[in-house]
Amino acid sequence: MIKQIKKGITYAESKESDAKVRALVESMLDDISMHGDRAVREYSFKLDHWSPKSFKLSKNEIERIIGSLPARVIDDITFAQTQIRNFALHQKAALKDIEVETLPGVFLGHKNIPVNSVGCYVPGGRYPMVASAHMSVLTAKVAGVKRVIACTPPIKGEIPAATVAAMHMAGADDIYLLGGVQAVAMMALGTETVEAVDMIVGPGNAYVAEAKRQLFGKVGIDLFAGPTETLVIADDTTDVQTCATDLLGQAEHGPTSPAILVTTSKSIAENIEAEIQKQLSKLPTADIASVSWKDYGQVILCDTIDEMVSEADRIASEHVQVMTENPRYFLDKMTNYGGLFLGDKTNVAYGDKVIGTNHTLPTKLASRYTGGLWVGKFMKTCTYQEVKTAAASKLIGEYCSRLCAIENFWAHKEQADLRVRKYGG
């Protein structure tokens, strides 16, 4: 039996992407489409109080910014990017071009072709999201994208030096100190000074997410990303302190970030609230994490492992941390998740920052139909065909002619008939 100990707000009940957000973003995109650089600058000044001579950082500015950082910061960024690059290279190696002879003289194939240009948005705001630079810029470069530009906002009028360093070290061709809808629109639509890209990637607030949604079609995107989510699956082999720590580790992202515990341990279920409150009393980001836990936190008690699997698949969380006697049972059985973190020796923070897998993952139940950002997202799998013999063209043509007639496509039929007459002997 499945018992809900603590209920939180569901997506169906929340009003994050409301009509006001949609209307405002639509208006901004129209304005930037019509007025280009001028509109971008006006929005940057109005929303971020930021209007430098140029939003694009020069080579000298980038070098100065990187030079201001301690060597340890550079070393840590280098370590993280080495792990992420290594895994991305292994993923790319799994993408194979193919060509097969399906009938005598008929050759079909596909090629994996990198997107030509990508714009990467790296959020700022309360937290400088340094790791998002690795996940987007670096992965695009490993995929073979020729032109990668990146935007990040100033934070209270200051340049986020570590983020700029990460962008540059990841391989960004151009870096702009610009945030919000105006940054996404500039990259996607282009302006007098910025050439439009083919694809936009990266997380952001509700306005950035809505901008990506409205721009999808004009450009490609990675995911329709919402607030980060975490699901902790636990049994009696772990402890309540670890469960609470890992729930709050994602709840601090924002006041609407769901943190859910699914457990077969009655002890953990009954004691998690007290432990959460104990840790919140010492947590520097408790002002955010406490709201998230109060409004969106859930505790679900199950009788069996299979009930936990079914609940986890129903929830379809972005992050799923499994701390059970046999965590790989969930790897074998689960189908809906963004990223799995198996055993209590790992955790979501490892995945978010350094271990090597990509942290841009599906939210809002999207893991039912997609995985997260990876090298393959920056690749187009494009097919081709070649018929090399007259006999093969005649054979395919005869079938094609009859099939076209069924559908009343007479010009299509003539394409086939011409080949039958030409190569029929």
N, C-alpha and C positions, 0 to 999 in steps of 0.2 A: 504494500500500500504506500502511496505517495502522499505526504502530508506537508502542507505549506506552513512553516513556522513563522516566517516573516514575509509579508507581501510588499512589493515595490510597484512603482508606476510602470506600466507597460508602454511600449511604443504606440500602441493604439490609443492610449490615453494622453500621451504627451503631445505638445503643440509646438515642437521645435521649428519645423519648416512651415511656418504659417503664411497666410496670404501677404502680410506686411513685408516679410523677408523676400518673398518671391517678387513682389511689386517693386521694392526698392532696388533689388539686384537687376531686374529687367531694365529699370530706368537708367541705372549706372552703365550697364552694357551698351544701351542705345546711345548714351551720351559719348562714351569713349569711342564707339564705332564711328560716330559722326565727327567728333572733334579731336580725336587722337591725343597727342602729347599734352595739349592744353588741359583737357578734361582729366587726364591721369594726374597731372600736377595739382589741379584744383582739389581733387579728392584726397590726394596724399596730404596736402596742407590742412584740409578741413578735418580729416579723420585722425591723422597721425602727427599733425603740426610739423610736417617734414617737407621741405621744399629746397633741396640743395641745388647747386648749379647743374649738376648732372646726377641722375639716379644710378647710372652705370659707374662702377668703381674702376678706376684706372689701374694699370699694372703696378705703378708706384704706390698707390693707395693700398692695394692688396698686400704688397710686400711690407709696407709699414704696419698694417693691421696684424699680419702674421708675426712680424718681429716683436710686437708688443706682448705676445703671449709667452708664458713660462715654457721651458723646454719640456716639462712633464706633460703639459696639455697637448703639445704637438706629438709627443711619443704615444700618448693614449689614443689620440685620433688615428695615428698611423696604425697602431695595433688593431683597433676596431675595423678600419678600412681593409686591412690585410685579411681579416677573417671573412668579411663580407665579399670582398673580391674573390677570394678562394672558392667560396661556395657558389657564387654566381658563375664562375668559370666552369665549375663542374656541371651546373645546370645547363649552361650553353652547350657543353660537349654532348649533352643528351639530346640536343635538337639536331636531327639529321636531315639533310637533303636526300630525297629518294628519286629514283627513276626505274620504272619497271615496264617490261614488255607484256601487256595484258592479253594480247592476241598477236599472232604472227604479223609483224610489221606495224603494230600499234604501240607507241611508247607514251606513257603518262608519268608525270613527275611533279614534285613540288620543291620550291626553294624557300628557305627561311631568310627573309630580307629585313635588315634593320630599318626602322622608321628613320627618316632623314633628319628631323629636328624635333627636339623635345624641350618644353619649358617645365622646370621643377620649382614648385612652391614649397618653401621651408618656413613653417610658422614661427612666430615670435610670441608676442603678448606676455603672459605671465611667465612662461618658460621658454628659454631659447632652445629650440628643438634641433640641436647640433646633429643628432643621429639621423634625422630625416634627410640631411644632405648626403650621407653615405648611401642611404637606402634608395634614393632617387637618382642623383647625379651619377654616382659610381656605377650603379646597376645599368643605367642607360649606356654609359661608356663601354662597359664590358660587352653589352649587346652589340656594340658597333655603331651607335648613333653618331652621326658626323658632327652635328651642332647641338650642344646642350647649353641652354641658358638657365639661370637660377635667380630667384627673387627671395628675399627675406626682409621683413620690416625692421625699422629701427625700434629699439626698446627704450621708451621714455627719452627719446631724442639721442640715444647712444647707439653706436655701432656694435652689434653682437659679434665680437672679434672671433670667438671660437667657431661660430657658425660660418663666417666668411672663410676662415681657414679651412674648415671641412669641405666647403664647396670647391675651393680652389684645389685642394689636395685630391679631391674626388675626380677632378678633370673638367669642371665647368669652363666653358669657353668665354662666357660673359656673366658677370655678377651684378645684379641690381639691388640697391638698398631701397626696397619698395614693398609694401604689404597690401593685404586685403584684396577685395574685388578688383581694384584698379591694377594690381600686379597681374592677376590671372587674366584680366581682359587685355592688358597690354601684350602679354605673351601670345594669347590665343588669337586676337584680332589684328595685332600689329598696329603700329603708329608710323608717323613720319620718320622716326629714328630707329624703330625696332621692327625687324622683319618677323612676321607671324610664324609660329611653330605649327607642327602637325599634330602634336599631342601634349596634353597637360597632365602632370602627375603631382601628387603630394597632398598631405592632409591640411586641414584648416578649420576655422570656425563655421558656424551655420551659414554665414554669408558667402564664404569661399566655396563651401560645398554646393550651395545653391547656384553660384556662378558656374561651377563646373557642370552642373546638371543642365543649365540653360545653354551652355556652349557645346555640349556633346552633340556631335553631328557636324558642326563646323570644324571641330577638332576631335581627336580621340582623347579619352581619359583613362585613368587607371581603374578607379573605383568610385562609387557614390559613397563616400565615407561619412559616417556620423560619429557621435561621441564614442570614445574607446570603451570596450566592454571586457570584463573578465569573469570567468567561471572557474571556481575551485571545486574539484571533485575529491572527496576525502573519505577514508574509512578509519578504523581505530589504529591503524599502523602509523598515523601521523598525530600531530598535536594541535590543540586549539590556537596556540600562539603563532605557529607557522601559518595556519589558515587565515587568521586575522591579518597578519602582516602582508600576506599575498593579496588579500582582498583590498586592503587600503593602498597597496602599491599601485593599483590602477584607479581607485576611487579618487585619488588626488588629482587626476587629470582635469576634471571639471565637475561642476555640480549636477550634471546629467549623465554621468558615467555609471552604467549598471555594474554592480559587483554582486555576484550570486554564488552562494555555497550550496552544493548538492552533496549530501553525505548519508552514509548508513550508520554513522556513529551518533547515538542519542546524546552521549556526553558532549561531543563537539557542538551539536545543534543547540543544546540547552545552554552552553557556556560561551558561545561565540559573541553574543551581544555584550556581555560583561568585558570580554577580552578586547573587543573593538573599542569600547569606551575607555578602557585603560590605556590602550595605545594612542587613541586620539588625544588624550590629555597631555601627551608628550610630543605629538607630531607637529612639526612646524607648519605643515600645510593642512592642519585640521579644519581651518575655516572653509576649505573646499571639500575635503574628503568627508567631513561630517555631514554636510548637506547631501552629497551624493549617496552616502550610505543610508541616511534617514529616508530619502525619497525613492531611491532606485535599488537599494540593497534588498536581497532576498535570501531566505534560508529555507531549503527544501530537504525534508527527511525521507529517505527511502528505506525499504526493507531489504532489497537485493541489489546486486551489482547490475543486473540487466535493467532494473528500474532506473538506475543512475544513467546508464547508457541511453535509454529512451528519453529521459528528461534532458540530457545533454544535447541530443540531436534535435529535440523540440526547441530548445533555447537557441541553438546554433550560434554560439558566442564567437566573438573575434578571437579571444585568447581562452584556451582551456588548459588549466593546470591540473594534472592528475597525480594525486598523492595517495596511492592505494597499494595493497600488497602486490598486485600484478598490474602495473600501469599500462603495459603493452596490450592488455586485453582491450583497452579502449582504443588503441591504435588499430587493432584488428577489427573492432566492431563499429566504431563511430563513423559517420559519414558527413556530418555537418559541423565544421569548425574552420576558423581562419588559420590558427596555429596551435599545435599540441605541444605541451611542455610536460615531459614524462618523468615522474619521480620528484622527490623533494630536494634532490641535489641540483636541480635546475629551477628556473622561475621565469616569469614573464619579463622582468627587467633585463635578464641576460639577452633575451630575444630582441627586446626593444633597443638595446644599446650596442651590443658587442659580439654576440656569439657567432653570427654569420648569416643567419636566415633573415629575410626581409621583414621589417615591422609594419609595413603598409598592408593591412589585412581587411577582409570584408566585415562590415558591421550591419546592424539592422536586419538580421536574418539573411543577408546576402550570401553567407557561406553555404546556403542550400544549393546555389548554382554557380559559384565562382570561388576560386582561390585568391590569394593575395598577389601583390606586385612581385614580379620576378623577371629575369632576363627575357623570357618568352613574351611578356606583355609588350616589350619594345620591338618585337619581331612580327613581320607579316608572313604568314605561310601562304605562298602564292603558287597556284598550279599552272602547269603547261601541258601541251599535248603535241605529238608529232606522229603523223601517219606516213610511213616510209615506203610503202609498196602500193602499186596500183590495185592489187587484189584486195588488200586490206581496206582501201578507200571504197572500192565497189561493195564489199561486204557490209561495212558500217553504213554506207550510203543507202543501201536497200532497206535496211532496218529503219534508218532515220526518216526516209521518205514516207514510209507507212505510218510511223508514229506522228509525224507532222500532220498528215492528213486527218488522223483521228482528232487533232486539236484545231483543224481548219487554219493552220499556219501555212498558207500557200507559197509565200516567198521563202520561208524556211525550207519547205519541201523542194523548191527549185534549187536551192543551194546543194541539197543532197542529190537531186536528180542530175544536175550538171556533172557532178563527179562520177555518177554511175555511167552516164553516157561517155564521159571523157576517158574513164579508166576501165570501161567494161569490155574492151577488146573489140 
